[in-house]
Amino acid sequence: MSTLGTEFKINVHMDPIDGYHMSDVDFHADFYVNARNSVRLKKTDMTMVDEDNYLAVVDTRKTGRGQLKFVLYAAIPDGDCENGIRNEISDETICEGCYVT
């Protein structure tokens, strides 16, 4: 457990999709405790660890108190889609050990 105001360093990972790594696509992650308080971090807001992992620093003053979770949104190139991009949305991920009191 951590106190409100703690900055969590969280590894954001995506397995390759259709041969594309995280480093190849645009993405963002929404970190939240509840629907009212969320923090959106874009790829450019994170630090690249390797082609499939990025480090996000989340300020809990913006998320509020409770269990921290996130959803990852990725824009995958796909010629079969009208605009050439297919949106992939991950399942909700619970950040283990990231509970704000």
C-alpha positions as CSV (number, residue, x, y, z in Angstrom):
1,M,0.0,0.0,0.0
2,S,1.1,3.5,-0.7
3,T,-0.1,6.9,0.3
4,L,-1.9,9.3,-2.1
5,G,0.7,11.3,-4.0
6,T,3.0,8.3,-4.6
7,E,4.3,8.0,-8.1
8,F,4.1,4.4,-9.3
9,K,6.5,3.1,-11.9
10,I,4.6,0.5,-13.9
11,N,5.8,-1.7,-16.7
12,V,3.3,-1.7,-19.6
13,H,3.6,-4.7,-21.9
14,M,1.9,-5.8,-25.1
15,D,2.6,-9.1,-26.9
16,P,3.2,-8.6,-30.6
17,I,0.0,-8.3,-32.6
18,D,0.1,-9.4,-36.3
19,G,3.9,-9.0,-36.0
20,Y,3.8,-5.4,-34.7
21,H,5.6,-4.7,-31.4
22,M,4.7,-1.8,-29.1
23,S,7.6,0.2,-30.6
24,D,5.9,-0.1,-34.0
25,V,2.5,1.3,-33.1
26,D,0.8,4.2,-31.5
27,F,-0.8,3.4,-28.1
28,H,-1.9,4.9,-24.8
29,A,-2.9,3.6,-21.4
30,D,-5.6,4.8,-19.1
31,F,-4.7,4.3,-15.4
32,Y,-7.5,4.6,-12.9
33,V,-9.0,3.7,-9.6
34,N,-12.6,4.5,-10.6
35,A,-14.3,6.0,-13.7
36,R,-14.1,9.6,-12.3
37,N,-10.3,9.7,-11.8
38,S,-8.1,8.6,-14.6
39,V,-4.7,9.4,-16.0
40,R,-4.0,8.9,-19.7
41,L,-0.4,8.4,-20.7
42,K,0.5,8.3,-24.4
43,K,3.5,6.3,-25.8
44,T,5.5,9.5,-25.8
45,D,4.8,10.0,-22.1
46,M,6.4,6.6,-21.3
47,T,10.0,5.4,-21.4
48,M,10.8,2.5,-23.8
49,V,12.4,-0.4,-22.0
50,D,12.5,-2.7,-25.1
51,E,10.3,-3.1,-28.2
52,D,7.4,-4.7,-26.1
53,N,7.7,-2.9,-22.8
54,Y,7.3,0.7,-21.7
55,L,7.7,2.3,-18.3
56,A,4.9,4.5,-17.2
57,V,5.1,6.8,-14.1
58,V,1.6,7.4,-12.7
59,D,0.9,10.2,-10.2
60,T,-1.6,8.9,-7.7
61,R,-2.7,12.4,-6.8
62,K,-4.7,12.2,-10.1
63,T,-6.1,8.7,-9.7
64,G,-7.4,8.9,-6.1
65,R,-7.5,6.1,-3.5
66,G,-8.0,2.4,-4.2
67,Q,-6.7,-0.4,-6.4
68,L,-4.9,1.0,-9.5
69,K,-5.8,-0.6,-12.8
70,F,-5.2,0.2,-16.5
71,V,-6.5,-0.5,-20.0
72,L,-4.2,-0.3,-23.0
73,Y,-5.4,1.0,-26.4
74,A,-3.2,0.2,-29.5
75,A,-3.6,1.3,-33.1
76,I,-2.6,-1.6,-35.3
77,P,-2.0,-1.0,-39.0
78,D,-4.5,-3.1,-41.0
79,G,-5.2,-2.7,-44.7
80,D,-8.6,-4.4,-44.3
81,C,-9.9,-1.6,-42.1
82,E,-11.4,1.5,-43.7
83,N,-8.9,4.0,-42.3
84,G,-6.0,1.5,-42.4
85,I,-5.9,1.2,-38.6
86,R,-7.5,-1.4,-36.3
87,N,-8.0,-0.5,-32.7
88,E,-7.1,-3.1,-30.1
89,I,-8.2,-2.7,-26.5
90,S,-6.8,-4.8,-23.8
91,D,-8.6,-6.3,-20.9
92,E,-8.5,-4.4,-17.6
93,T,-5.1,-5.0,-15.9
94,I,-4.8,-4.8,-12.1
95,C,-1.5,-3.3,-11.1
96,E,-0.4,-5.8,-8.4
97,G,0.9,-4.0,-5.3
98,C,-0.4,-0.6,-6.4
99,Y,-3.1,0.2,-3.8
100,V,-3.4,3.8,-2.8
101,T,-4.6,4.7,0.7
